[in-house]
Amino acid sequence: GVGMGMTAPVSITAFPAEDGSFQQKVKVSLRIPSQFQDNPPRPTDESIKIEERQEMTIYSTQFGGYAKEVDYVNYAAKLKAALGSDAAYHKDFYLCNGYDPPMKPYGRRNEIWLVKE
């Protein structure tokens, strides 16, 4: 019952299949605004969970445009290739982040995050 407005980034946790595409299972995360973090409103929908994201170190790449699944998959592959085989990061998931509202046509920002192990 509390309107919190939109926050950025909208973060999608992707669990890649063998071919690199997204599995059916994804997790969408929204940042709770600062004024609500100490005492966030309780969700009335049981499928919505409040989680605290622990501190993390990430490898990241940024790209523009209206991002689709294929864009996230391609940029994740490029980031993995740039890091090579020596970088230690979680291989079972990565984060796809969008920072802009849907009606922003230009100067869009998207990121891929690989979380360091």
Biopython code that builds the backbone (N, CA, C, O; Angstrom):
import numpy as np
from Bio.PDB.StructureBuilder import StructureBuilder

atoms = [
    (1, "GLY", "N", (0.787, -1.203, 0.000)),
    (1, "GLY", "CA", (0.000, 0.000, 0.000)),
    (1, "GLY", "C", (0.830, 1.269, 0.000)),
    (1, "GLY", "O", (0.275, 2.364, 0.101)),
    (2, "VAL", "N", (2.146, 1.151, -0.111)),
    (2, "VAL", "CA", (3.012, 2.329, -0.122)),
    (2, "VAL", "C", (3.616, 2.479, -1.510)),
    (2, "VAL", "O", (4.202, 1.533, -2.037)),
    (3, "GLY", "N", (3.480, 3.657, -2.106)),
    (3, "GLY", "CA", (4.107, 3.928, -3.397)),
    (3, "GLY", "C", (5.540, 4.387, -3.185)),
    (3, "GLY", "O", (5.778, 5.392, -2.514)),
    (4, "MET", "N", (6.487, 3.665, -3.747)),
    (4, "MET", "CA", (7.895, 4.000, -3.556)),
    (4, "MET", "C", (8.539, 4.577, -4.799)),
    (4, "MET", "O", (9.691, 5.008, -4.738)),
    (5, "GLY", "N", (7.844, 4.601, -5.922)),
    (5, "GLY", "CA", (8.456, 5.097, -7.146)),
    (5, "GLY", "C", (9.430, 4.085, -7.731)),
    (5, "GLY", "O", (9.697, 3.044, -7.130)),
    (6, "MET", "N", (9.948, 4.397, -8.891)),
    (6, "MET", "CA", (10.872, 3.504, -9.584)),
    (6, "MET", "C", (12.296, 3.817, -9.146)),
    (6, "MET", "O", (12.651, 4.977, -8.936)),
    (7, "THR", "N", (13.091, 2.794, -9.015)),
    (7, "THR", "CA", (14.502, 2.964, -8.661)),
    (7, "THR", "C", (15.371, 2.356, -9.755)),
    (7, "THR", "O", (14.887, 1.602, -10.600)),
    (8, "ALA", "N", (16.636, 2.686, -9.732)),
    (8, "ALA", "CA", (17.576, 2.144, -10.717)),
    (8, "ALA", "C", (18.801, 1.623, -9.980)),
    (8, "ALA", "O", (19.207, 2.194, -8.967)),
    (9, "PRO", "N", (19.382, 0.561, -10.471)),
    (9, "PRO", "CA", (18.956, -0.170, -11.657)),
    (9, "PRO", "C", (17.843, -1.167, -11.346)),
    (9, "PRO", "O", (17.630, -1.556, -10.198)),
    (10, "VAL", "N", (17.142, -1.567, -12.402)),
    (10, "VAL", "CA", (16.310, -2.759, -12.345)),
    (10, "VAL", "C", (17.272, -3.880, -12.711)),
    (10, "VAL", "O", (17.902, -3.855, -13.768)),
    (11, "SER", "N", (17.374, -4.845, -11.839)),
    (11, "SER", "CA", (18.391, -5.888, -11.975)),
    (11, "SER", "C", (17.719, -7.239, -12.177)),
    (11, "SER", "O", (16.870, -7.645, -11.383)),
    (12, "ILE", "N", (18.104, -7.929, -13.240)),
    (12, "ILE", "CA", (17.587, -9.264, -13.521)),
    (12, "ILE", "C", (18.733, -10.254, -13.327)),
    (12, "ILE", "O", (19.781, -10.134, -13.961)),
    (13, "THR", "N", (18.527, -11.222, -12.453)),
    (13, "THR", "CA", (19.517, -12.283, -12.287)),
    (13, "THR", "C", (19.204, -13.355, -13.317)),
    (13, "THR", "O", (18.144, -13.980, -13.284)),
    (14, "ALA", "N", (20.138, -13.554, -14.226)),
    (14, "ALA", "CA", (19.977, -14.550, -15.290)),
    (14, "ALA", "C", (20.760, -15.804, -14.915)),
    (14, "ALA", "O", (21.884, -15.726, -14.418)),
    (15, "PHE", "N", (20.158, -16.939, -15.157)),
    (15, "PHE", "CA", (20.785, -18.231, -14.919)),
    (15, "PHE", "C", (20.979, -18.867, -16.294)),
    (15, "PHE", "O", (20.046, -19.461, -16.833)),
    (16, "PRO", "N", (22.186, -18.750, -16.872)),
    (16, "PRO", "CA", (22.371, -19.187, -18.254)),
    (16, "PRO", "C", (22.277, -20.702, -18.438)),
    (16, "PRO", "O", (22.738, -21.487, -17.609)),
    (17, "ALA", "N", (21.664, -21.074, -19.551)),
    (17, "ALA", "CA", (21.608, -22.480, -19.957)),
    (17, "ALA", "C", (22.944, -22.834, -20.616)),
    (17, "ALA", "O", (23.810, -21.973, -20.767)),
    (18, "GLU", "N", (23.106, -24.083, -21.001)),
    (18, "GLU", "CA", (24.351, -24.542, -21.641)),
    (18, "GLU", "C", (24.713, -23.714, -22.868)),
    (18, "GLU", "O", (25.889, -23.443, -23.111)),
    (19, "ASP", "N", (23.699, -23.307, -23.648)),
    (19, "ASP", "CA", (23.964, -22.537, -24.863)),
    (19, "ASP", "C", (24.109, -21.039, -24.603)),
    (19, "ASP", "O", (24.292, -20.265, -25.542)),
    (20, "GLY", "N", (24.028, -20.619, -23.323)),
    (20, "GLY", "CA", (24.191, -19.220, -22.967)),
    (20, "GLY", "C", (22.890, -18.456, -22.846)),
    (20, "GLY", "O", (22.867, -17.366, -22.275)),
    (21, "SER", "N", (21.788, -19.014, -23.379)),
    (21, "SER", "CA", (20.498, -18.330, -23.294)),
    (21, "SER", "C", (19.981, -18.365, -21.851)),
    (21, "SER", "O", (20.475, -19.130, -21.023)),
    (22, "PHE", "N", (18.989, -17.532, -21.567)),
    (22, "PHE", "CA", (18.390, -17.516, -20.236)),
    (22, "PHE", "C", (17.571, -18.781, -20.027)),
    (22, "PHE", "O", (16.883, -19.246, -20.937)),
    (23, "GLN", "N", (17.650, -19.329, -18.830)),
    (23, "GLN", "CA", (16.722, -20.381, -18.448)),
    (23, "GLN", "C", (15.383, -19.724, -18.136)),
    (23, "GLN", "O", (15.296, -18.500, -18.042)),
    (24, "GLN", "N", (14.350, -20.527, -17.976)),
    (24, "GLN", "CA", (13.029, -19.991, -17.639)),
    (24, "GLN", "C", (13.071, -19.204, -16.338)),
    (24, "GLN", "O", (12.336, -18.231, -16.170)),
    (25, "LYS", "N", (13.928, -19.625, -15.421)),
    (25, "LYS", "CA", (14.006, -18.990, -14.108)),
    (25, "LYS", "C", (14.867, -17.728, -14.177)),
    (25, "LYS", "O", (16.048, -17.795, -14.516)),
    (26, "VAL", "N", (14.275, -16.591, -13.857)),
    (26, "VAL", "CA", (15.014, -15.335, -13.685)),
    (26, "VAL", "C", (14.493, -14.687, -12.413)),
    (26, "VAL", "O", (13.389, -14.987, -11.960)),
    (27, "LYS", "N", (15.288, -13.802, -11.844)),
    (27, "LYS", "CA", (14.864, -13.072, -10.649)),
    (27, "LYS", "C", (15.018, -11.591, -10.945)),
    (27, "LYS", "O", (16.095, -11.140, -11.334)),
    (28, "VAL", "N", (13.943, -10.833, -10.763)),
    (28, "VAL", "CA", (13.965, -9.397, -10.980)),
    (28, "VAL", "C", (14.086, -8.723, -9.623)),
    (28, "VAL", "O", (13.332, -9.029, -8.699)),
    (29, "SER", "N", (15.044, -7.799, -9.506)),
    (29, "SER", "CA", (15.278, -7.105, -8.238)),
    (29, "SER", "C", (15.180, -5.600, -8.439)),
    (29, "SER", "O", (15.677, -5.053, -9.423)),
    (30, "LEU", "N", (14.537, -4.951, -7.495)),
    (30, "LEU", "CA", (14.427, -3.500, -7.475)),
    (30, "LEU", "C", (15.025, -2.998, -6.170)),
    (30, "LEU", "O", (14.853, -3.612, -5.117)),
    (31, "ARG", "N", (15.719, -1.890, -6.251)),
    (31, "ARG", "CA", (16.316, -1.303, -5.053)),
    (31, "ARG", "C", (15.234, -0.602, -4.254)),
    (31, "ARG", "O", (14.431, 0.151, -4.806)),
    (32, "ILE", "N", (15.213, -0.854, -2.942)),
    (32, "ILE", "CA", (14.285, -0.153, -2.061)),
    (32, "ILE", "C", (14.878, 1.229, -1.788)),
    (32, "ILE", "O", (16.032, 1.320, -1.370)),
    (33, "PRO", "N", (14.121, 2.308, -2.012)),
    (33, "PRO", "CA", (14.648, 3.656, -1.781)),
    (33, "PRO", "C", (15.181, 3.833, -0.354)),
    (33, "PRO", "O", (14.697, 3.207, 0.589)),
    (34, "SER", "N", (16.166, 4.682, -0.228)),
    (34, "SER", "CA", (16.874, 4.887, 1.051)),
    (34, "SER", "C", (15.940, 5.126, 2.225)),
    (34, "SER", "O", (16.154, 4.568, 3.302)),
    (35, "GLN", "N", (14.910, 5.942, 2.044)),
    (35, "GLN", "CA", (14.037, 6.283, 3.167)),
    (35, "GLN", "C", (13.227, 5.096, 3.672)),
    (35, "GLN", "O", (12.652, 5.169, 4.758)),
    (36, "PHE", "N", (13.166, 3.991, 2.905)),
    (36, "PHE", "CA", (12.424, 2.803, 3.314)),
    (36, "PHE", "C", (13.332, 1.646, 3.732)),
    (36, "PHE", "O", (12.826, 0.612, 4.169)),
    (37, "GLN", "N", (14.638, 1.783, 3.615)),
    (37, "GLN", "CA", (15.512, 0.627, 3.833)),
    (37, "GLN", "C", (15.544, 0.151, 5.281)),
    (37, "GLN", "O", (15.658, -1.052, 5.515)),
    (38, "ASP", "N", (15.451, 1.029, 6.240)),
    (38, "ASP", "CA", (15.472, 0.585, 7.635)),
    (38, "ASP", "C", (14.215, -0.173, 8.023)),
    (38, "ASP", "O", (14.261, -1.061, 8.874)),
    (39, "ASN", "N", (13.090, 0.172, 7.404)),
    (39, "ASN", "CA", (11.821, -0.462, 7.730)),
    (39, "ASN", "C", (10.966, -0.565, 6.453)),
    (39, "ASN", "O", (9.993, 0.173, 6.300)),
    (40, "PRO", "N", (11.330, -1.481, 5.537)),
    (40, "PRO", "CA", (10.589, -1.563, 4.268)),
    (40, "PRO", "C", (9.156, -2.040, 4.470)),
    (40, "PRO", "O", (8.887, -2.853, 5.354)),
    (41, "PRO", "N", (8.234, -1.532, 3.647)),
    (41, "PRO", "CA", (6.851, -2.032, 3.716)),
    (41, "PRO", "C", (6.812, -3.527, 3.405)),
    (41, "PRO", "O", (7.577, -4.012, 2.572)),
    (42, "ARG", "N", (5.937, -4.241, 4.064)),
    (42, "ARG", "CA", (5.824, -5.684, 3.836)),
    (42, "ARG", "C", (5.003, -5.945, 2.574)),
    (42, "ARG", "O", (3.912, -5.397, 2.411)),
    (43, "PRO", "N", (5.534, -6.785, 1.683)),
    (43, "PRO", "CA", (4.766, -7.116, 0.471)),
    (43, "PRO", "C", (3.505, -7.902, 0.820)),
    (43, "PRO", "O", (3.514, -8.719, 1.741)),
    (44, "THR", "N", (2.432, -7.657, 0.092)),
    (44, "THR", "CA", (1.200, -8.423, 0.284)),
    (44, "THR", "C", (1.151, -9.618, -0.661)),
    (44, "THR", "O", (0.337, -10.522, -0.472)),
    (45, "ASP", "N", (2.007, -9.630, -1.667)),
    (45, "ASP", "CA", (2.105, -10.734, -2.620)),
    (45, "ASP", "C", (3.218, -11.668, -2.136)),
    (45, "ASP", "O", (4.364, -11.244, -1.980)),
    (46, "GLU", "N", (2.878, -12.937, -1.899)),
    (46, "GLU", "CA", (3.852, -13.893, -1.351)),
    (46, "GLU", "C", (5.014, -14.188, -2.290)),
    (46, "GLU", "O", (6.049, -14.684, -1.845)),
    (47, "SER", "N", (4.865, -13.893, -3.580)),
    (47, "SER", "CA", (5.964, -14.149, -4.516)),
    (47, "SER", "C", (7.035, -13.058, -4.441)),
    (47, "SER", "O", (8.113, -13.211, -5.015)),
    (48, "ILE", "N", (6.749, -11.962, -3.739)),
    (48, "ILE", "CA", (7.707, -10.863, -3.588)),
    (48, "ILE", "C", (8.437, -11.031, -2.269)),
    (48, "ILE", "O", (7.819, -11.148, -1.211)),
    (49, "LYS", "N", (9.741, -11.040, -2.345)),
    (49, "LYS", "CA", (10.588, -11.215, -1.161)),
    (49, "LYS", "C", (11.489, -10.001, -0.998)),
    (49, "LYS", "O", (11.912, -9.402, -1.986)),
    (50, "ILE", "N", (11.779, -9.641, 0.225)),
    (50, "ILE", "CA", (12.752, -8.591, 0.500)),
    (50, "ILE", "C", (14.043, -9.285, 0.874)),
    (50, "ILE", "O", (14.089, -10.075, 1.817)),
    (51, "GLU", "N", (15.095, -8.983, 0.125)),
    (51, "GLU", "CA", (16.406, -9.577, 0.365)),
    (51, "GLU", "C", (17.422, -8.460, 0.546)),
    (51, "GLU", "O", (17.320, -7.394, -0.061)),
    (52, "GLU", "N", (18.385, -8.728, 1.381)),
    (52, "GLU", "CA", (19.487, -7.794, 1.529)),
    (52, "GLU", "C", (20.636, -8.301, 0.672)),
    (52, "GLU", "O", (21.110, -9.423, 0.849)),
    (53, "ARG", "N", (21.073, -7.471, -0.249)),
    (53, "ARG", "CA", (22.172, -7.857, -1.125)),
    (53, "ARG", "C", (23.481, -7.526, -0.404)),
    (53, "ARG", "O", (23.730, -6.387, -0.012)),
    (54, "GLN", "N", (24.286, -8.539, -0.250)),
    (54, "GLN", "CA", (25.564, -8.369, 0.425)),
    (54, "GLN", "C", (26.537, -7.605, -0.462)),
    (54, "GLN", "O", (26.357, -7.526, -1.677)),
    (55, "GLU", "N", (27.552, -7.054, 0.149)),
    (55, "GLU", "CA", (28.607, -6.367, -0.605)),
    (55, "GLU", "C", (29.201, -7.342, -1.611)),
    (55, "GLU", "O", (29.385, -8.522, -1.313)),
    (56, "MET", "N", (29.498, -6.842, -2.802)),
    (56, "MET", "CA", (30.069, -7.704, -3.825)),
    (56, "MET", "C", (31.042, -6.912, -4.685)),
    (56, "MET", "O", (30.954, -5.689, -4.794)),
    (57, "THR", "N", (31.956, -7.626, -5.282)),
    (57, "THR", "CA", (32.860, -7.062, -6.278)),
    (57, "THR", "C", (32.418, -7.626, -7.615)),
    (57, "THR", "O", (32.161, -8.824, -7.740)),
    (58, "ILE", "N", (32.330, -6.760, -8.612)),
    (58, "ILE", "CA", (31.814, -7.199, -9.901)),
    (58, "ILE", "C", (32.777, -6.862, -11.032)),
    (58, "ILE", "O", (33.595, -5.948, -10.930)),
    (59, "TYR", "N", (32.655, -7.622, -12.103)),
    (59, "TYR", "CA", (33.235, -7.286, -13.398)),
    (59, "TYR", "C", (32.053, -6.784, -14.213)),
    (59, "TYR", "O", (30.998, -7.419, -14.215)),
    (60, "SER", "N", (32.203, -5.668, -14.901)),
    (60, "SER", "CA", (31.060, -5.056, -15.553)),
    (60, "SER", "C", (31.389, -4.569, -16.952)),
    (60, "SER", "O", (32.528, -4.209, -17.251)),
    (61, "THR", "N", (30.372, -4.567, -17.802)),
    (61, "THR", "CA", (30.461, -3.912, -19.099)),
    (61, "THR", "C", (29.153, -3.169, -19.321)),
    (61, "THR", "O", (28.102, -3.582, -18.831)),
    (62, "GLN", "N", (29.226, -2.079, -20.059)),
    (62, "GLN", "CA", (28.072, -1.217, -20.287)),
    (62, "GLN", "C", (27.767, -1.145, -21.781)),
    (62, "GLN", "O", (28.673, -1.191, -22.613)),
    (63, "PHE", "N", (26.476, -1.030, -22.109)),
    (63, "PHE", "CA", (26.063, -0.857, -23.502)),
    (63, "PHE", "C", (24.765, -0.064, -23.540)),
    (63, "PHE", "O", (24.076, 0.052, -22.526)),
    (64, "GLY", "N", (24.430, 0.480, -24.699)),
    (64, "GLY", "CA", (23.252, 1.325, -24.841)),
    (64, "GLY", "C", (22.115, 0.632, -25.557)),
    (64, "GLY", "O", (22.193, -0.554, -25.878)),
    (65, "GLY", "N", (21.054, 1.387, -25.804)),
    (65, "GLY", "CA", (19.907, 0.902, -26.561)),
    (65, "GLY", "C", (18.858, 0.243, -25.696)),
    (65, "GLY", "O", (19.007, 0.143, -24.479)),
    (66, "TYR", "N", (17.791, -0.206, -26.341)),
    (66, "TYR", "CA", (16.743, -0.973, -25.664)),
    (66, "TYR", "C", (17.228, -2.418, -25.585)),
    (66, "TYR", "O", (17.223, -3.128, -26.591)),
    (67, "ALA", "N", (17.639, -2.851, -24.423)),
    (67, "ALA", "CA", (18.248, -4.175, -24.270)),
    (67, "ALA", "C", (17.196, -5.285, -24.304)),
    (67, "ALA", "O", (16.143, -5.196, -23.673)),
    (68, "LYS", "N", (17.518, -6.319, -25.054)),
    (68, "LYS", "CA", (16.706, -7.530, -25.126)),
    (68, "LYS", "C", (17.556, -8.679, -24.584)),
    (68, "LYS", "O", (18.751, -8.516, -24.338)),
    (69, "GLU", "N", (16.933, -9.829, -24.402)),
    (69, "GLU", "CA", (17.667, -10.990, -23.891)),
    (69, "GLU", "C", (18.910, -11.262, -24.729)),
    (69, "GLU", "O", (19.980, -11.509, -24.172)),
    (70, "VAL", "N", (18.795, -11.223, -26.044)),
    (70, "VAL", "CA", (19.928, -11.515, -26.919)),
    (70, "VAL", "C", (21.085, -10.534, -26.677)),
    (70, "VAL", "O", (22.251, -10.920, -26.765)),
    (71, "ASP", "N", (20.770, -9.279, -26.375)),
    (71, "ASP", "CA", (21.817, -8.292, -26.088)),
    (71, "ASP", "C", (22.546, -8.645, -24.799)),
    (71, "ASP", "O", (23.776, -8.616, -24.748)),
    (72, "TYR", "N", (21.785, -8.978, -23.752)),
    (72, "TYR", "CA", (22.416, -9.358, -22.492)),
    (72, "TYR", "C", (23.281, -10.609, -22.664)),
    (72, "TYR", "O", (24.390, -10.673, -22.134)),
    (73, "VAL", "N", (22.787, -11.587, -23.390)),
    (73, "VAL", "CA", (23.546, -12.820, -23.628)),
    (73, "VAL", "C", (24.839, -12.501, -24.386)),
    (73, "VAL", "O", (25.907, -12.990, -24.018)),
    (74, "ASN", "N", (24.749, -11.685, -25.439)),
    (74, "ASN", "CA", (25.929, -11.348, -26.234)),
    (74, "ASN", "C", (26.952, -10.554, -25.430)),
    (74, "ASN", "O", (28.146, -10.843, -25.502)),
    (75, "TYR", "N", (26.507, -9.564, -24.670)),
    (75, "TYR", "CA", (27.451, -8.758, -23.889)),
    (75, "TYR", "C", (28.039, -9.549, -22.728)),
    (75, "TYR", "O", (29.188, -9.321, -22.350)),
    (76, "ALA", "N", (27.274, -10.472, -22.157)),
    (76, "ALA", "CA", (27.827, -11.348, -21.119)),
    (76, "ALA", "C", (28.936, -12.217, -21.714)),
    (76, "ALA", "O", (29.983, -12.403, -21.094)),
    (77, "ALA", "N", (28.706, -12.745, -22.911)),
    (77, "ALA", "CA", (29.724, -13.569, -23.578)),
    (77, "ALA", "C", (30.977, -12.747, -23.882)),
    (77, "ALA", "O", (32.095, -13.232, -23.708)),
    (78, "LYS", "N", (30.794, -11.502, -24.336)),
    (78, "LYS", "CA", (31.944, -10.631, -24.622)),
    (78, "LYS", "C", (32.733, -10.326, -23.357)),
    (78, "LYS", "O", (33.964, -10.320, -23.372)),
    (79, "LEU", "N", (32.018, -10.072, -22.255)),
    (79, "LEU", "CA", (32.704, -9.792, -20.993)),
    (79, "LEU", "C", (33.471, -11.019, -20.513)),
    (79, "LEU", "O", (34.612, -10.905, -20.064)),
    (80, "LYS", "N", (32.853, -12.181, -20.605)),
    (80, "LYS", "CA", (33.526, -13.422, -20.207)),
    (80, "LYS", "C", (34.772, -13.659, -21.057)),
    (80, "LYS", "O", (35.809, -14.069, -20.536)),
    (81, "ALA", "N", (34.677, -13.405, -22.353)),
    (81, "ALA", "CA", (35.825, -13.582, -23.247)),
    (81, "ALA", "C", (36.931, -12.594, -22.905)),
    (81, "ALA", "O", (38.107, -12.957, -22.920)),
    (82, "ALA", "N", (36.573, -11.349, -22.598)),
    (82, "ALA", "CA", (37.573, -10.335, -22.256)),
    (82, "ALA", "C", (38.295, -10.679, -20.955)),
    (82, "ALA", "O", (39.480, -10.382, -20.800)),
    (83, "LEU", "N", (37.579, -11.304, -20.021)),
    (83, "LEU", "CA", (38.190, -11.675, -18.744)),
    (83, "LEU", "C", (39.108, -12.886, -18.875)),
    (83, "LEU", "O", (40.067, -13.028, -18.117)),
    (84, "GLY", "N", (38.814, -13.744, -19.825)),
    (84, "GLY", "CA", (39.620, -14.944, -20.003)),
    (84, "GLY", "C", (39.328, -15.985, -18.941)),
    (84, "GLY", "O", (38.391, -15.844, -18.155)),
    (85, "SER", "N", (40.133, -17.021, -18.924)),
    (85, "SER", "CA", (39.876, -18.153, -18.027)),
    (85, "SER", "C", (40.443, -17.961, -16.628)),
    (85, "SER", "O", (40.133, -18.751, -15.736)),
    (86, "ASP", "N", (41.257, -16.948, -16.407)),
    (86, "ASP", "CA", (41.877, -16.761, -15.090)),
    (86, "ASP", "C", (40.991, -16.022, -14.090)),
    (86, "ASP", "O", (41.217, -16.127, -12.884)),
    (87, "ALA", "N", (39.999, -15.286, -14.553)),
    (87, "ALA", "CA", (39.134, -14.513, -13.653)),
    (87, "ALA", "C", (38.190, -15.447, -12.901)),
    (87, "ALA", "O", (37.570, -16.330, -13.492)),
    (88, "ALA", "N", (38.092, -15.238, -11.592)),
    (88, "ALA", "CA", (37.210, -16.062, -10.754)),
    (88, "ALA", "C", (35.901, -15.311, -10.526)),
    (88, "ALA", "O", (35.863, -14.316, -9.803)),
    (89, "TYR", "N", (34.834, -15.798, -11.150)),
    (89, "TYR", "CA", (33.517, -15.209, -10.965)),
    (89, "TYR", "C", (32.485, -16.330, -10.981)),
    (89, "TYR", "O", (32.760, -17.428, -11.465)),
    (90, "HIS", "N", (31.302, -16.051, -10.453)),
    (90, "HIS", "CA", (30.232, -17.053, -10.433)),
    (90, "HIS", "C", (29.790, -17.356, -11.863)),
    (90, "HIS", "O", (29.410, -16.451, -12.606)),
    (91, "LYS", "N", (29.842, -18.604, -12.236)),
    (91, "LYS", "CA", (29.496, -19.020, -13.599)),
    (91, "LYS", "C", (28.017, -19.390, -13.738)),
    (91, "LYS", "O", (27.502, -19.477, -14.853)),
    (92, "ASP", "N", (27.330, -19.608, -12.607)),
    (92, "ASP", "CA", (25.956, -20.088, -12.658)),
    (92, "ASP", "C", (24.915, -18.973, -12.765)),
    (92, "ASP", "O", (23.727, -19.254, -12.924)),
    (93, "PHE", "N", (25.345, -17.720, -12.680)),
    (93, "PHE", "CA", (24.412, -16.603, -12.849)),
    (93, "PHE", "C", (25.188, -15.342, -13.209)),
    (93, "PHE", "O", (26.402, -15.271, -13.020)),
    (94, "TYR", "N", (24.477, -14.357, -13.725)),
    (94, "TYR", "CA", (25.013, -13.002, -13.889)),
    (94, "TYR", "C", (23.851, -12.029, -13.798)),
    (94, "TYR", "O", (22.691, -12.430, -13.883)),
    (95, "LEU", "N", (24.156, -10.762, -13.626)),
    (95, "LEU", "CA", (23.135, -9.739, -13.438)),
    (95, "LEU", "C", (23.041, -8.840, -14.654)),
    (95, "LEU", "O", (24.052, -8.368, -15.175)),
    (96, "CYS", "N", (21.809, -8.607, -15.103)),
    (96, "CYS", "CA", (21.506, -7.730, -16.224)),
    (96, "CYS", "C", (20.821, -6.497, -15.646)),
    (96, "CYS", "O", (19.778, -6.611, -15.002)),
    (97, "ASN", "N", (21.394, -5.332, -15.868)),
    (97, "ASN", "CA", (20.900, -4.123, -15.217)),
    (97, "ASN", "C", (20.478, -3.071, -16.227)),
    (97, "ASN", "O", (21.190, -2.800, -17.194)),
    (98, "GLY", "N", (19.317, -2.485, -15.996)),
    (98, "GLY", "CA", (18.821, -1.390, -16.813)),
    (98, "GLY", "C", (18.592, -0.174, -15.924)),
    (98, "GLY", "O", (18.089, -0.300, -14.807)),
    (99, "TYR", "N", (18.957, 0.993, -16.416)),
    (99, "TYR", "CA", (18.905, 2.202, -15.600)),
    (99, "TYR", "C", (17.858, 3.219, -16.050)),
    (99, "TYR", "O", (17.670, 4.236, -15.382)),
    (100, "ASP", "N", (17.183, 2.972, -17.146)),
    (100, "ASP", "CA", (16.334, 4.006, -17.735)),
    (100, "ASP", "C", (14.871, 3.603, -17.809)),
    (100, "ASP", "O", (14.550, 2.420, -17.918)),
    (101, "PRO", "N", (13.972, 4.607, -17.748)),
    (101, "PRO", "CA", (12.549, 4.305, -17.929)),
    (101, "PRO", "C", (12.282, 3.900, -19.379)),
    (101, "PRO", "O", (13.035, 4.278, -20.277)),
    (102, "PRO", "N", (11.223, 3.138, -19.610)),
    (102, "PRO", "CA", (10.941, 2.643, -20.964)),
    (102, "PRO", "C", (10.776, 3.733, -22.014)),
    (102, "PRO", "O", (11.066, 3.501, -23.188)),
    (103, "MET", "N", (10.316, 4.916, -21.619)),
    (103, "MET", "CA", (10.052, 5.960, -22.617)),
    (103, "MET", "C", (11.262, 6.821, -22.944)),
    (103, "MET", "O", (11.131, 7.780, -23.704)),
    (104, "LYS", "N", (12.428, 6.517, -22.402)),
    (104, "LYS", "CA", (13.639, 7.262, -22.731)),
    (104, "LYS", "C", (14.230, 6.688, -24.024)),
    (104, "LYS", "O", (14.731, 5.564, -24.015)),
    (105, "PRO", "N", (14.183, 7.432, -25.131)),
    (105, "PRO", "CA", (14.605, 6.855, -26.412)),
    (105, "PRO", "C", (16.119, 6.878, -26.666)),
    (105, "PRO", "O", (16.624, 6.026, -27.397)),
    (106, "TYR", "N", (16.843, 7.823, -26.085)),
    (106, "TYR", "CA", (18.267, 7.977, -26.393)),
    (106, "TYR", "C", (19.105, 7.970, -25.124)),
    (106, "TYR", "O", (18.616, 8.283, -24.038)),
    (107, "GLY", "N", (20.368, 7.610, -25.276)),
    (107, "GLY", "CA", (21.299, 7.651, -24.149)),
    (107, "GLY", "C", (20.988, 6.625, -23.081)),
    (107, "GLY", "O", (21.215, 6.870, -21.896)),
    (108, "ARG", "N", (20.472, 5.485, -23.486)),
    (108, "ARG", "CA", (20.105, 4.437, -22.527)),
    (108, "ARG", "C", (21.354, 3.734, -21.993)),
    (108, "ARG", "O", (22.357, 3.604, -22.695)),
    (109, "ARG", "N", (21.276, 3.288, -20.747)),
    (109, "ARG", "CA", (22.405, 2.608, -20.098)),
    (109, "ARG", "C", (21.967, 1.240, -19.592)),
    (109, "ARG", "O", (20.991, 1.114, -18.852)),
    (110, "ASN", "N", (22.703, 0.228, -20.005)),
    (110, "ASN", "CA", (22.511, -1.147, -19.568)),
    (110, "ASN", "C", (23.876, -1.691, -19.153)),
    (110, "ASN", "O", (24.906, -1.264, -19.675)),
    (111, "GLU", "N", (23.877, -2.620, -18.226)),
    (111, "GLU", "CA", (25.137, -3.221, -17.778)),
    (111, "GLU", "C", (24.961, -4.723, -17.555)),
    (111, "GLU", "O", (23.872, -5.203, -17.242)),
    (112, "ILE", "N", (26.048, -5.433, -17.725)),
    (112, "ILE", "CA", (26.175, -6.830, -17.329)),
    (112, "ILE", "C", (27.126, -6.841, -16.149)),
    (112, "ILE", "O", (28.178, -6.204, -16.187)),
    (113, "TRP", "N", (26.755, -7.574, -15.090)),
    (113, "TRP", "CA", (27.643, -7.751, -13.941)),
    (113, "TRP", "C", (27.931, -9.232, -13.760)),
    (113, "TRP", "O", (27.015, -10.048, -13.658)),
    (114, "LEU", "N", (29.214, -9.569, -13.720)),
    (114, "LEU", "CA", (29.657, -10.894, -13.290)),
    (114, "LEU", "C", (30.181, -10.716, -11.879)),
    (114, "LEU", "O", (31.024, -9.850, -11.641)),
    (115, "VAL", "N", (29.705, -11.510, -10.944)),
    (115, "VAL", "CA", (30.045, -11.349, -9.532)),
    (115, "VAL", "C", (31.293, -12.158, -9.218)),
    (115, "VAL", "O", (31.342, -13.370, -9.424)),
    (116, "LYS", "N", (32.301, -11.454, -8.715)),
    (116, "LYS", "CA", (33.576, -12.100, -8.363)),
    (116, "LYS", "C", (33.373, -13.098, -7.230)),
    (116, "LYS", "O", (32.637, -12.838, -6.278)),
    (117, "GLU", "N", (34.039, -14.245, -7.350)),
    (117, "GLU", "CA", (33.953, -15.272, -6.297)),
    (117, "GLU", "C", (34.813, -14.892, -5.119)),
    (117, "GLU", "O", (34.873, -15.629, -4.135)),
]
sb = StructureBuilder()
sb.init_structure("model")
sb.init_model(0)
sb.init_chain("A")
sb.init_seg("    ")
for serial, (resi, resn, name, xyz) in enumerate(atoms, 1):
    if name == "N":
        sb.init_residue(resn, " ", resi, " ")
    sb.init_atom(name, np.array(xyz, "f"), 0.0, 1.0, " ", f" {name:<3s}", serial, name[0])
structure = sb.get_structure()
